[in-house]
Amino acid sequence: MLHMKRIQIALALILIITPSTTLASPLTDRVEKRRLQRLQSTEQGTTIRLSRQIVQPKVSARRRQAQTSGIVTRIIDGSVIHVQMPNGDTETVRLLGAEAPILQTGSKKQQCFAEKSKETLAGLLLGEVVHLQKDDNVREDGQGRILRYVYKQTTDVNAWMIDRGFAFADRNNTYARSQRYIDKEYDAQKYDRGLWGPYCEYNQSPSIEFEILQ
């Protein structure tokens, strides 16, 4: 008798639980379907990864054109680098607003701290992925080298080189970050960093040539 009662109780529980379980599945499906419909109707893009949807904001064409990425394959001097782009092309990129001391080329006399500037930039960027950001004021220099703000992760490399005393701030051309870079140069001078130290005597008579950019 006791055994029969236990069986009856178990059957009653099954009858109670089963309807709610069968209803839960369609409800969950409907909620998930509505969620996916909302995602598809937004301005967001969707990436499929491991059968799960990861929502990512769309990047406008203008922003993609303003910032690109590549790998640094060569250091020319403390402010000029070669960057291999995603399409396989190599661009000669000049750090906008940062003017490294001149290395000796042809008749040009090498300036103090030029080698150190190049070595420092090589240690920082060679073989690394960088992000290149445009400035609407200037696009390239007289030699056809593109002018960009260069980022390593979140570090503005142009500003870093000036702040640490491995490059001068360009004062002769108009670009969005000119005042910021000039302020960095003042700090480097104030604390005798890098080329502003006693080794070079730039504090007494800086002899850096600035090209007027296009």
MARVO-604092 format. One line per 3 residues: number of its first residue (from 0); their letters; for each residue x, y, z of N, C-alpha, C. Coordinates in steps of 0.001 Angstrom, whole numbers, padded with zeros to 6 digits. Atoms other than C-alpha are relative to their C-alpha. Example, Ala and Ser with C-alpha at 12.3 -4.5 7.8 and 13.67 -1.06 7.14 Angstrom:
BEGIN
0) as) 000890 -001190 000000 012300 -004500 007800 000900 001200 000000 | -000820 -001190 -000060 013670 -001060 007140 -000770 001090 000730 .
//
This chain:
BEGIN
0) mlh) 000830 -001215 000000 000000 000000 000000 000860 001258 000000 | -000912 -001145 -000060 002778 002423 000918 000714 000193 -001319 | -000687 -000063 001286 004556 001569 -002309 -000895 000627 -001064 .
3) mkr) 000947 -000541 000973 001425 002372 -004349 -000174 001498 000182 | 000150 -001429 -000273 001054 005754 -002647 001194 000786 -000533 | -001205 -000673 000504 004648 006652 -003514 -000051 000141 -001520 .
6) iqi) 000109 -000044 001457 003996 005787 -007160 -000988 001074 -000431 | 001015 -000999 000327 000845 007939 -007183 000539 001431 000169 | -000583 -001330 -000245 002727 010907 -005687 000980 000367 -001115 .
9) ala) -000982 -000249 001060 005509 010564 -008267 -000680 000359 -001312 | 000739 -000292 001224 002989 010496 -011128 -000624 001387 000042 | 000602 -001329 -000145 001265 013585 -009757 001034 001095 -000217 .
12) lil) -001075 -000982 000180 004579 015468 -009628 000380 000141 -001464 | -000341 -000034 001423 005331 014530 -013223 -001026 000807 -000776 | 001067 -000732 000678 001955 015880 -014335 000081 001497 000261 .
15) iit) -000113 -001418 -000351 002595 019154 -012501 001180 000648 -000713 | -001245 -000578 000526 006153 019689 -013774 000015 000025 -001520 | -000123 000147 001444 005790 018528 -017378 -000589 001154 -000794 .
18) pst) 000543 -001113 000793 003459 021306 -018682 000852 001247 000041 | -000828 -001202 -000102 005646 024095 -017342 001291 -000154 -000764 | -001244 000238 000728 008709 022476 -018862 -000213 000137 -001503 .
21) tla) 000258 -000059 001437 007131 022108 -022283 -000314 001404 -000456 | 000290 -001383 000345 005956 025701 -022196 001244 000871 000022 | -001190 -000832 -000173 009353 027040 -021139 000836 000052 -001265 .
24) spl) -000861 000045 001166 011119 025909 -024268 -000460 000939 -001120 | 000444 -000960 001025 008931 027787 -026821 000151 001439 000435 | -000137 -001367 -000500 008989 030863 -024593 001435 000483 -000143 .
27) tdr) -001416 -000349 000132 012788 030835 -024481 000368 000240 -001462 | -000284 -000156 001428 012914 030384 -028247 -000513 001335 -000527 | 000571 -001262 000467 010620 033368 -028799 000809 001200 000484 .
30) vek) -000816 -001088 -000555 012689 035601 -026485 001305 000132 -000772 | -001269 -000018 000728 015897 034601 -028262 -000190 000525 -001423 | 000271 -000454 001358 014306 035183 -031669 -000186 001509 -000054 .
33) rrl) 000206 -001446 -000044 013180 038698 -030702 001318 000733 000223 | -001295 -000630 -000276 016662 039490 -029351 000833 000080 -001275 | -000778 000010 001236 018289 038463 -032617 -000573 000974 -001023 .
36) qrl) 000616 -000951 000931 015755 040492 -034613 000372 001433 000333 | -000382 -001353 -000410 016572 043589 -032561 001430 000299 -000417 | -001401 -000196 000377 020281 043093 -033182 000132 000249 -001498 .
39) qst) -000101 -000138 001449 019754 042722 -036915 -000558 001322 -000498 | 000610 -001255 000435 017674 045895 -037095 000766 001226 000446 | -000793 -001133 -000462 020301 048077 -035392 001078 000325 -001004 .
42) eqg) -001105 -000400 000866 023276 049859 -036951 001275 -000745 000367 | -001183 000720 -000425 025623 047337 -035326 000275 -001163 -000930 | -000379 001153 000782 027535 044648 -037124 000084 -001214 000900 .
45) tti) -000023 001216 -000792 027651 041025 -036029 001106 -000903 -000500 | -001043 000947 000332 030600 038669 -035953 -000385 -001362 000555 | 000311 001341 -000468 029987 034920 -035747 001290 -000657 000462 .
48) rls) -001196 000635 -000537 032495 033200 -033498 -000414 -001168 000881 | 000328 001200 -000761 032195 029615 -032215 -001505 -000144 000180 | 001457 000117 000023 028484 029612 -033138 -000704 000964 000933 .
51) rqi) 000625 -001012 -000845 027844 032570 -030856 000154 001351 -000669 | -000038 -001312 000629 027066 036092 -031958 000633 001012 000934 | -000653 -001058 -000762 029361 038857 -030773 -000278 001304 -000718 .
54) vqp) 000399 -001252 000636 027980 042289 -031484 001146 000988 000036 | -001070 -000981 000105 030534 044812 -032711 -000519 001237 -000722 | 000439 -001213 000694 029915 048465 -033634 000618 000075 -001385 .
57) kvs) -000546 -000218 001340 030310 049217 -037324 000939 001196 000008 | -000940 -001113 000134 033268 051426 -038207 -000281 000689 -001326 | 000327 -000742 001213 032472 054148 -040701 001168 -000033 -000976 .
60) arr) -001045 -000007 001033 034365 054284 -043995 000974 001139 000236 | -000868 -001154 -000246 035687 057722 -043065 001005 -000299 001101 | -000914 000303 -001097 037130 056449 -039814 001034 -001032 -000411 .
63) rqa) -000965 000992 000474 038708 053440 -041509 001093 000660 -000824 | -000980 -000704 000818 040407 055796 -043967 000921 000854 000854 | -000788 -000883 -000854 041592 058059 -041138 001020 -000771 000816 .
66) qts) -000931 000773 -000819 043278 055233 -039238 000182 -001390 -000588 | -000323 001321 000509 045035 052154 -040575 001100 -000599 000864 | -001019 000689 -000789 047375 049578 -039101 000990 -000699 -000917 .
69) giv) -001019 000709 000750 050564 047905 -040246 001141 -000412 000912 | -001159 000476 -000759 053850 046351 -039155 001233 000783 -000426 | -001219 -000770 000286 057049 048385 -038897 001105 -000962 -000425 .
72) tri) -001020 000899 000544 059686 046716 -041070 001395 000624 -000050 | -001309 -000658 000077 062454 049325 -041102 -000075 001381 000646 | -000120 -001335 -000583 063611 052433 -039246 001026 000777 -000820 .
75) idg) -000911 -000806 000813 065125 055096 -041513 000794 000960 000881 | -000634 -000864 -000997 065843 057627 -038776 -000984 000161 001154 | 000843 -000143 -001181 064251 058909 -035582 -001391 000524 -000247 .
78) svi) 001367 -000455 000283 061147 060159 -037375 -000557 -000529 -001316 | 000479 000595 001254 060792 058075 -040566 000093 -001520 000094 | 000048 001457 -000092 059742 054426 -040728 -000632 -000588 -001256 .
81) hvq) 000701 000748 001037 058661 051797 -043242 -001054 -000868 000674 | 001099 000776 -000577 055295 050184 -042528 -000615 -000880 -001083 | 000663 000917 000925 053963 047082 -044266 -001495 000004 000307 .
84) mpn) 001440 -000126 -000161 050238 047562 -044810 -000683 -001351 -000200 | 000717 001278 000133 047566 044823 -044745 -000053 -000544 -001425 | 000039 000464 001397 047518 044695 -048577 001365 -000432 -000521 .
87) gdt) -001339 000420 000394 051252 043908 -048634 000903 001124 -000447 | -000807 -001153 000408 052403 047352 -049785 000776 000557 001193 | -000790 -000655 -001041 055103 049193 -047850 -000080 001508 -000181 .
90) etv) 000095 -001459 000012 054558 052854 -046984 001157 000597 000793 | -000975 -000768 -000766 057243 055313 -045947 -000778 001034 000801 | 000813 -000827 -000898 055745 057071 -042939 000903 000916 000812 .
93) rll) -000726 -000978 -000811 057021 060217 -041310 -000860 000385 001197 | 000725 -000349 -001210 056042 060977 -037727 -000383 001474 -000042 | 000471 -001373 000121 053919 064097 -038044 000250 000786 001284 .
96) gae) -000234 -000885 -001136 055069 066923 -035785 001244 -000312 000799 | -001222 000389 -000712 058184 065090 -034556 001162 -000008 -000984 | -001152 -000116 000899 061495 066032 -036185 001249 -000497 000714 .
99) api) -001205 000554 -000612 064436 063828 -035280 001236 000718 -000531 | -001260 -000543 000516 068018 065109 -035556 000393 -000723 -001290 | -000299 000520 001335 069336 064592 -039091 001204 -000932 000023 .
102) lqt) -001123 000902 000222 071495 061580 -039917 000792 000489 -001209 | -000830 -000445 001115 074392 062185 -042284 -000412 -000704 -001290 | 000340 000528 001322 073250 061727 -045882 000524 000968 -001048 .
105) gsk) -000572 -000862 001029 075227 063079 -048817 000763 001157 000613 | -000702 -001189 -000491 076273 066630 -048060 -000513 000474 001361 | 000562 -000429 -001280 074124 066926 -044954 000848 -000510 001159 .
108) kqq) -000778 000363 -001171 076089 066961 -041741 -000909 -000620 001053 | 000809 000669 -001021 074867 064605 -039053 -000128 000869 001241 | 000246 -000786 -001196 073282 066312 -036069 000137 -000850 001258 .
111) cfa) -000181 000665 -001285 073881 065484 -032446 -001259 -000774 000398 | 001047 000878 -000529 071766 062632 -031032 -000804 -000701 -001096 | 000742 000620 001101 070649 061440 -034496 -000011 -001526 000103 .
114) eks) -000084 001460 -000110 071885 057859 -034002 -000809 -000508 001188 | 000737 000410 -001196 070437 057649 -030497 -001505 000066 -000244 | 001417 -000141 000332 067093 058869 -031794 -000481 -001182 -000844 .
117) ket) 000357 001130 000858 067051 056199 -034501 -000026 -001309 000788 | -000068 001227 -000801 068107 053447 -032089 -001196 -000121 000943 | 001125 000010 -000936 065397 054426 -029622 -001300 -000341 -000708 .
120) lag) 001218 000282 000754 062662 054411 -032254 -000022 -001449 -000473 | -000084 001399 000422 063894 051037 -033531 -000359 -000935 001149 | 000312 000824 -001164 063746 049572 -030044 -001472 000028 000362 .
123) lll) 001414 -000167 -000335 060231 050876 -029649 -000936 -000623 -001037 | 000963 000335 001047 058688 050033 -033032 000372 -001143 -000939 | -000384 000967 001030 060717 047637 -035188 -000666 -001358 000245 .
126) gev) 000690 001280 -000103 058639 044526 -035857 -001344 000061 000703 | 001244 -000161 -000761 055663 045936 -033977 -001153 000465 -000898 | 001202 -000511 000663 052101 046615 -035085 -000237 001434 000457 .
129) vhl) 000284 -001399 -000326 051343 050339 -035251 -001304 000419 -000668 | 001206 -000592 000567 048216 052360 -035916 000362 001389 -000519 | -000341 -001263 000657 048521 055304 -038299 -001249 000864 -000113 .
132) qkd) 001152 -000901 000011 046195 058269 -037873 000300 001257 -000803 | -000170 -001176 000863 045737 061068 -040414 -000280 001293 000747 | 000348 -001359 -000413 045623 064795 -039826 -000494 000708 -001257 .
135) dnv) 000577 -000628 001194 043400 066757 -042205 000814 001186 -000514 | -000774 -001176 000405 045870 069666 -042280 001133 -000339 -000964 | -001137 000396 000838 048761 067777 -043888 -000084 -001491 -000304 .
138) red) 000089 001401 000406 049004 064504 -045807 001363 -000630 -000285 | -001317 000551 000323 052568 064089 -047081 001014 001123 -000090 | -001046 -001015 000093 055912 065833 -047211 000466 000131 -001444 .
141) gqg) -000478 -000267 001350 057886 067049 -050214 000596 -001203 -000695 | -000568 001208 000586 059370 063578 -050754 -001038 -001101 -000186 | 001065 000980 000207 056001 061843 -050941 -000208 -000954 001156 .
144) ril) 000188 000859 -001172 056237 060290 -047482 -001285 000423 000712 | 001250 -000363 -000656 052881 060101 -045761 000272 000421 001443 | -000157 -000558 -001344 052565 062062 -042527 -001116 -000529 000886 .
147) ryv) 000998 000616 -000865 050820 060306 -039668 000379 000137 001478 | -000203 000227 -001428 050367 060205 -035939 000128 -001512 000151 | -000279 001431 -000103 051854 056818 -035078 -000275 -000463 001429 .
150) ykq) 000334 000549 -001309 050449 054760 -032228 000530 -001419 000143 | -000272 001372 -000405 051843 051684 -030529 -000962 -000281 001143 | 001131 000200 -000920 048789 050367 -028734 -000646 001365 000260 .
153) ttd) 000629 -001303 -000285 047571 053533 -026952 001017 001131 000123 | -001048 -001016 -000142 050900 055399 -026952 000175 000800 -001283 | -000299 -000909 001109 051267 058422 -029227 001528 000072 -000113 .
156) vna) -001456 000112 000130 054800 057660 -030431 000628 001349 -000336 | -000521 -001322 000356 055285 061133 -031940 000218 000831 001259 | -000083 -000763 -001250 054560 062786 -028585 001053 -000594 000929 .
159) wmi) -000960 000677 -000881 056647 060194 -026737 001430 000351 -000383 | -001352 -000321 000456 059741 060858 -028865 000385 001429 000368 | -000272 -001398 -000355 059444 064608 -028254 000161 000146 001506 .
162) drg) -000010 -000117 -001456 058714 064256 -024548 001269 -000580 000621 | -001206 000643 -000545 061734 061971 -023981 001280 000632 -000529 | -001182 -000686 000499 064058 064273 -025891 000700 -000705 -001142 .
165) faf) -000583 000673 001161 064596 062109 -028977 -000411 000660 -001313 | 000437 -000730 001197 062927 064538 -031402 -000421 001407 000397 | 000489 -001368 -000191 062070 068204 -031786 -001483 000057 -000361 .
168) adr) 001373 -000269 000439 058529 069522 -032071 000046 000927 -001211 | 000072 -000833 001202 057768 070933 -035514 -000809 001257 000316 | 000651 -001279 -000300 056966 074636 -035015 -000367 000783 -001258 .
171) nnt) 000168 -000769 001241 056798 075690 -038662 -001224 -000385 -000819 | 001135 000468 000784 053732 073790 -039866 -001262 -000095 000855 | 001286 000058 -000688 050054 073707 -038990 -000508 -001435 000032 .
174) yar) 000593 001323 -000171 048759 070433 -037606 -000737 -000004 001340 | 000939 -000048 -001125 046164 069574 -034980 000678 -000059 001366 | -000624 000206 -001313 048572 068607 -032200 001235 000861 000227 .
177) sqr) -001225 -000800 -000075 051180 071326 -032674 000251 000545 001404 | -000215 -000580 -001323 050641 073040 -029316 000298 -001075 001035 | -000261 001104 -000928 050539 069728 -027467 001446 -000465 -000111 .
180) yid) -001368 000463 000203 053845 068699 -029015 001017 001051 000439 | -000895 -001069 -000463 055447 072081 -028341 000096 -000011 001521 | -000014 000103 -001465 054440 071722 -024681 000865 -001170 000456 .
183) key) -000852 001150 -000324 056109 068296 -024636 001473 000374 -000136 | -001383 -000421 000209 059275 069867 -026009 000474 000904 001137 | -000355 -000864 -001135 059244 072536 -023287 000369 -000838 001226 .
186) daq) -000286 000871 -001145 059114 069793 -020659 001345 -000698 -000164 | -001274 000677 000252 062002 067926 -022281 001174 000951 000204 | -001045 -001007 -000199 064074 071123 -022350 000194 000313 001485 .
189) kyd) -000041 -000375 -001415 063203 071971 -018769 000770 -001017 000828 | -000633 001056 -000793 064426 068623 -017469 001217 -000607 -000696 | -001227 000426 000696 067378 068267 -019900 -000063 -001448 -000477 .
192) rgl) 000138 001376 000466 066066 065067 -021407 000603 -000165 -001388 | -000482 000367 001322 067814 063410 -024315 000852 001057 -000663 | -000799 -000950 000776 069069 065838 -026950 000080 001382 000647 .
195) wgp) -000043 -001286 -000697 068352 068770 -024600 000990 -000008 001161 | -000991 000083 -001064 070974 067560 -022153 001308 000662 -000394 | -001281 -000680 000250 074541 068885 -021908 000805 -000610 -001145 .
198) yce) -000770 000688 001032 075780 066366 -024473 -000089 000708 -001352 | 000222 -000551 001345 074323 068223 -027481 000013 001521 -000098 | 000023 -001467 -000007 074026 071898 -026512 -001102 000581 -000883 .
201) ynq) 001122 -000555 000762 070728 072297 -028385 -000693 001119 000764 | 000633 -001050 -000800 069488 074425 -025506 000604 001367 -000297 | -000663 -001270 000291 072047 077066 -026469 -000326 000494 -001411 .
204) sps) 000242 -000418 001394 071591 077097 -030250 -000530 -001175 -000814 | 000558 001109 000777 069202 074528 -031728 000156 000237 -001492 | -000222 -000152 001445 070140 073924 -035360 -000767 -001089 -000737 .
207) ief) 000842 000991 000663 067229 071940 -036705 -000745 000671 -001141 | 000701 -000542 001158 065743 072491 -040144 -001388 -000631 -000091 | 001358 000497 000147 061987 072200 -040593 -000476 000238 -001427 .
210) eil) 000534 -000110 001358 060525 071492 -043996 -001428 000535 000054 | 001372 -000473 000112 057382 073388 -044970 -000807 -001086 -000714 | 000746 001141 000505 054860 070610 -045491 -001119 000435 -000929 .
213) q) 001079 -000269 000968 052231 070361 -048207 -001354 -000304 000627 .
//
